[in-house]
Amino acid sequence: MRIAMFVFNPCTRDPRVDREAWILARAGHQVRVHAFLEPGLPVFEARNGYEVIRTDQRPAWRRFLDDRVLASLKKRPRCATSEEAPPPRSAESLQDPPDREPSVGGCPPPPPRRLPLKASPEVLRHQAYIARINRIWAGMAASWRPQVCHAHDLDTLQAAAEAAERSGARLVYDAHELWSEQHYFASQEEVEAWEALEARLAPQADRVLTVNESIAGELERRYGLSGVLPLLNCPRLVTPEEARRGRLRQLSGGRPVALFQGGYMADRGLEELVVAASLQDRVAVALRGYGERETDLRELATRHGDRVLFLPPVPASEMVEGSAEADIGLIPYLPTCLNNYLCTPNKLFEYMMAGVAVAGADVPELRRFIAGEDLGSLFDPRSPRDLARALEELAEPERLAGCAARARRAAEDRFNWEREGEKLVALYGELEARS
């Protein structure tokens, strides 16, 4: 079958899209992914048996401004001014995250959000921009006459639905997130607009899939759906190089190393993690990644005695091997929104594949894996003291080795993409039989 996929990014660091396209291509389908064109990327790319088609989404006037006017200005040397480089804040000006009493029996779900009613003009313009891009993609895809249109997340569902209607194709909706429950939506108007779109289009899909059982159940409850398929974000089966295993101990004086690997963003619990590093001595804590909060995290770490190692990020293709350099994988996400509360981040399965123990927030889906498979320790991510306690538990050599061995065994036996992806292949087999 010809499968048109849509993803609202350049398709360079989205492992779920890559894995799904790869396994469907391996099963004999013709897969084309519609994505963004960014500077330095090719318009067309053949990758792992499938195609990526990138489109410059800028209107003509914007392309002229960026490529002709602004590009020439960027070549001119600029003089730094005091306004361009404000002095850094002192470490003393930063506030420590509050240390709450740990919840008994797991973190409670987040309370209902209280958001401003109206969206800002910038948000409304961005929503119009998303709708315009979806219309462009729908037209491009329909001209190819796909037999299935596959939306990766809600911000491409309109494109997939329109292309499917024009082509007489099947529609698949792949919800990577509980979309309207993400922490960065700042107004009720924005949330309601996304929920109305999902309520209108999700029931039209021939199949809906998502990342875990809890979000599958929530989508079924909200929109009257049935048979939403949980498709876990498991990596492909690899064996990390033995030369890299535990390599970060060289930087920690021989202590076990607990590693957070990913983006430095809000609500990831990284401030609490930095404080927790200073409350115990048995495990070294390392952050490997990048993002908008890096400066604040470094300053907070300095305030607490420089007890955190900051490491440069590794390529998306090396996340498992990078995880294997540590002893413990960290998932300290704060349950500040329902999407975080029900999450199973990619890094959970990357840590398992790497064969390291896992310390994670005590929320439903992480508990299902960490406690259910006995992979490590759970903690209340709002409490640095409780996080420090979980690290000290895993510092025991026998406990650490046992959790690591069980994590790797579970990844080899069940939680790998070669096995998990067969669910997607079977789903497409059903769609093909119904065509």
C-alpha positions in Angstrom: 0.0 0.0 0.0 1.0 3.6 -0.5 1.1 5.3 2.9 1.4 9.1 3.4 2.6 10.1 6.8 2.6 13.6 8.2 4.8 15.0 11.0 5.1 18.6 12.2 8.9 18.7 12.3 11.8 18.1 10.0 11.8 14.4 10.6 15.4 14.3 11.9 15.0 13.5 15.6 11.6 11.7 15.8 12.3 8.1 16.6 8.7 6.9 16.6 8.1 8.2 13.1 11.4 6.7 11.8 10.6 3.3 13.4 7.1 3.1 12.1 8.0 4.1 8.6 10.9 1.6 8.6 8.9 -1.4 9.7 6.1 -0.7 7.3 8.5 -0.3 4.5 10.2 -3.5 5.5 6.7 -5.2 5.3 6.5 -4.2 1.7 4.5 -0.9 1.9 5.5 2.3 0.1 5.9 5.0 2.7 6.3 8.7 2.2 6.7 11.1 5.2 5.7 14.8 4.7 7.8 17.0 7.0 9.3 20.5 7.2 12.2 21.8 5.1 14.8 23.5 7.3 18.2 25.1 6.2 20.8 22.4 5.4 18.3 19.6 4.9 17.4 18.0 1.6 14.0 18.4 0.0 13.9 14.7 -0.7 15.6 12.0 1.4 15.5 8.2 0.9 16.0 6.7 4.4 15.7 3.1 5.7 13.5 2.1 2.8 11.1 5.0 2.9 10.9 8.6 1.6 10.9 11.9 3.4 9.5 14.9 1.4 10.2 18.2 3.0 8.3 21.3 2.1 9.3 25.0 2.6 6.2 26.2 4.5 7.0 29.9 4.4 4.9 32.2 2.2 6.7 33.8 -0.8 7.2 37.1 1.0 8.8 35.4 3.9 11.2 33.4 1.8 12.3 36.6 0.0 12.8 38.3 3.3 14.8 35.4 4.9 16.8 34.3 1.9 17.6 37.7 0.3 17.4 40.5 2.9 18.1 38.9 6.2 20.7 36.5 4.8 22.8 39.4 3.5 22.5 41.2 6.9 23.8 38.1 8.7 27.0 38.3 6.7 27.9 41.7 8.1 29.9 41.9 11.4 27.9 43.1 14.3 29.1 45.1 17.3 28.0 43.7 20.6 26.1 46.0 22.9 25.3 45.9 26.5 21.6 45.3 25.6 22.5 42.2 23.6 24.5 40.6 26.4 22.9 41.2 29.8 25.0 40.2 32.8 24.3 36.7 34.0 22.2 36.3 37.2 24.0 35.4 40.3 23.5 31.9 41.7 22.2 33.5 44.9 19.2 35.0 43.0 17.9 31.6 42.0 15.1 29.9 44.1 15.3 26.3 45.1 12.3 24.1 44.1 10.1 23.4 47.1 10.7 20.1 48.8 7.2 18.5 49.5 6.3 15.6 51.7 6.4 12.5 49.4 2.9 11.2 48.5 2.0 7.8 49.8 0.9 5.3 47.1 2.1 7.3 44.1 1.7 10.9 42.9 -1.9 12.1 42.8 -3.2 13.2 39.4 -2.8 16.9 38.7 -5.7 19.2 39.6 -7.8 20.8 36.8 -5.9 23.7 35.1 -6.9 27.2 35.6 -6.0 29.0 32.4 -6.8 32.5 31.1 -9.9 32.4 28.8 -8.5 34.0 25.7 -5.5 33.1 23.6 -2.9 35.6 22.7 -2.7 37.1 19.2 0.5 35.2 18.7 -1.2 31.9 19.5 -4.1 32.6 17.2 -1.6 33.4 14.4 0.2 30.1 15.1 -3.0 28.1 14.9 -3.8 29.7 11.5 -0.2 28.8 10.4 -0.7 25.2 11.4 -4.0 25.0 9.5 -2.4 26.5 6.4 0.4 24.0 6.5 -2.1 21.1 6.9 -4.0 22.3 3.8 -0.7 22.4 1.8 0.2 18.9 2.9 -3.2 17.6 2.1 -3.0 18.8 -1.4 0.5 17.4 -2.0 -0.4 14.0 -0.5 -3.7 13.6 -2.3 -1.9 14.1 -5.7 0.1 10.9 -4.9 -3.1 9.0 -4.4 -2.2 7.2 -1.1 -4.2 4.3 0.2 -3.6 5.2 3.9 -3.0 8.7 5.4 -1.3 8.5 8.8 -1.2 11.5 11.1 1.6 11.7 13.7 -0.1 13.8 16.4 -3.0 16.1 16.4 -1.2 19.0 14.7 -1.2 16.9 11.4 -4.6 15.2 11.7 -6.4 17.8 9.6 -3.9 17.2 6.7 -4.3 13.4 6.9 -8.1 13.6 7.1 -8.4 15.9 4.1 -5.9 13.9 2.1 -7.8 10.7 2.9 -11.1 12.2 1.9 -9.8 13.4 -1.4 -8.0 10.1 -2.1 -10.6 7.7 -0.8 -7.9 6.5 1.6 -8.0 5.0 5.0 -7.2 7.3 8.0 -4.9 6.4 10.9 -4.4 8.8 13.9 -1.2 8.2 15.9 -1.4 10.3 19.1 2.1 10.6 20.5 0.8 12.8 23.4 -2.5 13.5 25.2 -2.4 16.6 23.1 -4.5 19.2 24.8 -3.2 18.2 28.2 0.4 19.3 27.6 1.8 21.8 30.0 2.6 24.6 27.6 -0.9 25.5 26.5 -1.6 28.8 28.1 -5.3 29.6 27.5 -8.7 27.8 27.6 -9.4 29.0 24.1 -6.4 27.2 22.7 -7.2 24.0 24.7 -10.8 24.0 23.6 -9.8 24.5 19.9 -7.5 21.5 20.0 -10.1 19.3 21.8 -12.8 20.3 19.3 -10.6 19.3 16.4 -9.7 16.0 18.0 -13.4 15.3 18.9 -14.4 16.0 15.3 -11.6 14.1 13.5 -10.5 11.2 15.8 -13.8 9.3 15.4 -13.4 9.5 11.6 -10.2 7.5 11.8 -10.2 3.9 10.7 -7.7 3.2 13.5 -6.3 5.2 16.4 -3.1 4.3 18.2 -1.1 5.9 21.0 1.9 5.4 23.2 0.5 3.5 26.2 -2.5 1.9 27.8 -3.5 4.9 30.0 -3.6 7.4 27.2 -5.4 4.8 25.0 -8.1 4.5 27.7 -8.3 8.3 28.1 -8.9 8.8 24.3 -11.5 6.1 24.3 -13.3 7.7 27.2 -13.2 11.3 25.8 -14.2 10.6 22.3 -16.3 7.4 22.4 -13.6 5.4 20.6 -13.0 1.7 20.8 -9.9 -0.4 20.1 -7.3 2.3 20.5 -4.0 0.4 20.1 -1.2 1.1 22.6 2.0 1.0 20.6 5.0 1.4 22.9 8.0 3.6 22.0 10.5 0.7 22.1 13.8 1.1 20.3 15.2 -1.4 17.8 17.1 -4.3 19.3 20.7 -3.4 19.8 23.6 -4.5 22.0 25.6 -1.5 23.4 29.4 -1.8 23.0 31.0 -3.2 26.1 33.7 -0.6 25.8 31.1 2.1 26.6 29.3 0.3 29.4 29.7 2.2 32.7 32.2 4.6 31.2 30.9 7.6 33.1 32.2 6.2 36.3 35.6 7.5 35.2 34.2 11.0 35.8 32.6 10.2 39.2 35.4 8.7 41.2 34.1 5.2 40.7 30.6 5.9 42.1 27.5 4.7 40.2 26.2 7.4 37.8 22.5 8.3 37.4 21.9 9.9 34.0 19.1 12.1 32.7 19.3 12.1 28.9 17.0 14.5 27.0 15.8 18.1 26.6 16.2 20.6 29.4 12.6 21.9 29.5 10.0 22.9 31.9 8.3 20.3 34.1 11.0 17.7 33.6 11.9 17.8 37.3 15.5 18.8 36.6 15.7 21.5 39.2 14.6 18.9 41.9 17.1 16.5 40.5 20.0 19.0 40.9 19.0 19.6 44.5 18.7 15.9 45.1 22.2 15.4 43.9 23.5 17.4 46.8 21.4 15.5 49.4 23.3 12.2 49.0 26.8 11.0 48.3 26.6 7.5 47.0 25.5 8.2 43.4 26.8 10.8 41.0 24.2 12.7 38.9 24.7 13.6 35.2 22.6 15.6 32.8 23.2 15.0 29.1 21.2 17.2 26.7 20.4 20.7 25.8 17.6 23.2 26.0 16.3 26.6 27.2 16.8 25.8 31.0 20.5 24.8 30.8 21.8 28.1 32.1 19.5 28.1 35.1 20.3 24.4 35.8 24.1 25.1 35.7 23.7 28.1 38.1 21.5 26.1 40.5 24.1 23.3 40.4 26.9 25.8 41.3 24.8 27.0 44.2 24.6 23.4 45.5 28.2 22.6 45.3 28.7 21.5 41.7 27.5 18.0 42.4 26.1 17.5 38.8 28.0 16.5 35.7 26.8 18.4 32.5 27.5 16.4 29.4 27.0 17.3 25.7 24.1 15.6 23.9 24.6 12.5 21.8 22.9 12.0 18.4 19.4 10.5 18.4 20.7 7.3 16.9 23.0 6.8 19.9 20.6 7.3 22.8 20.8 3.6 23.8 24.6 3.5 23.7 24.8 6.8 25.6 22.5 5.5 28.3 24.7 2.4 28.7 27.6 4.6 29.8 25.7 5.2 33.1 24.4 2.8 35.7 20.9 4.3 36.4 18.5 6.1 34.0 16.5 8.9 35.4 12.9 10.0 34.5 12.0 12.7 37.0 9.1 14.3 35.1 6.8 16.4 37.3 3.0 15.4 37.2 2.0 19.0 36.6 -0.3 18.1 33.7 -2.2 15.0 32.7 0.1 14.3 29.7 3.1 14.1 32.1 1.1 12.1 34.6 0.3 9.4 32.0 3.6 9.5 30.2 6.0 6.7 29.0 8.9 8.7 27.6 11.2 7.2 24.9 14.0 7.2 27.4 12.3 4.5 29.6 12.7 1.9 26.9 16.1 3.3 25.8 17.3 2.8 29.4 16.0 -0.7 29.4 17.6 -1.5 26.1 20.9 -0.1 27.5 20.7 -2.5 30.4 20.7 0.1 33.2 18.5 0.4 36.3 15.7 3.0 36.1 14.7 5.6 38.7 11.4 7.2 37.8 8.5 9.4 39.0 5.8 7.4 40.7 3.1 7.9 38.2 0.8 5.2 36.7 2.6 4.1 33.5 6.1 4.4 34.9 5.0 2.4 38.0 3.6 -0.3 35.6 7.1 -0.8 34.1 9.5 0.1 36.9 7.7 -1.7 39.7 6.0 -4.3 37.5 9.3 -5.5 36.0 11.4 -4.7 39.1 13.7 -2.4 37.1 14.6 0.1 39.9 13.1 2.7 42.2 10.1 5.0 42.2 10.0 8.5 43.8 7.9 11.5 44.2 9.6 13.9 41.7 8.3 17.0 43.7 10.5 16.0 46.6 14.3 16.2 46.2 14.6 14.2 49.5 12.6 11.4 48.1 14.6 11.4 44.8 17.8 11.2 46.8 16.4 8.3 48.8 15.6 6.4 45.6 19.2 7.0 44.3 20.7 5.7 47.5 18.5 2.5 47.3 20.0 1.8 43.9 23.5 2.4 45.1 23.5 -1.1 46.6 25.7 -3.2 44.2 23.4 -6.3 44.2 20.3 -4.3 43.8 21.8 -2.2 41.0 23.1 -5.3 39.1 19.8 -7.1 39.5 17.7 -4.2 38.2 20.1 -3.7 35.3 20.0 -7.3 34.3 16.2 -7.5 34.4 15.9 -4.3 32.3 18.1 -5.7 29.6 16.3 -9.0 29.6 12.9 -7.4 29.3 14.1 -5.3 26.4 15.6 -8.3 24.6 12.5 -10.5 25.2 9.5 -8.1 24.8 10.2 -4.4 24.7 12.0 -4.0 21.4 10.6 -2.5 18.2 11.1 -5.7 16.1 8.5 -7.2 18.4 6.3 -4.2 19.3 6.3 -2.9 15.7 4.6 -6.2 14.5 1.4 -4.8 16.1 1.6 -1.9 13.6 2.3 -4.3 10.7 -0.8 -6.3 11.7 -2.9 -3.2 11.9 -1.9 -2.3 8.4 -2.6 -5.8 7.2 -6.2 -5.4 8.5 -6.5 -2.1 6.6 -5.2 -3.6 3.4 -7.7 -6.5 3.7 -10.6 -4.1 4.1 -9.5 -1.9 1.1 
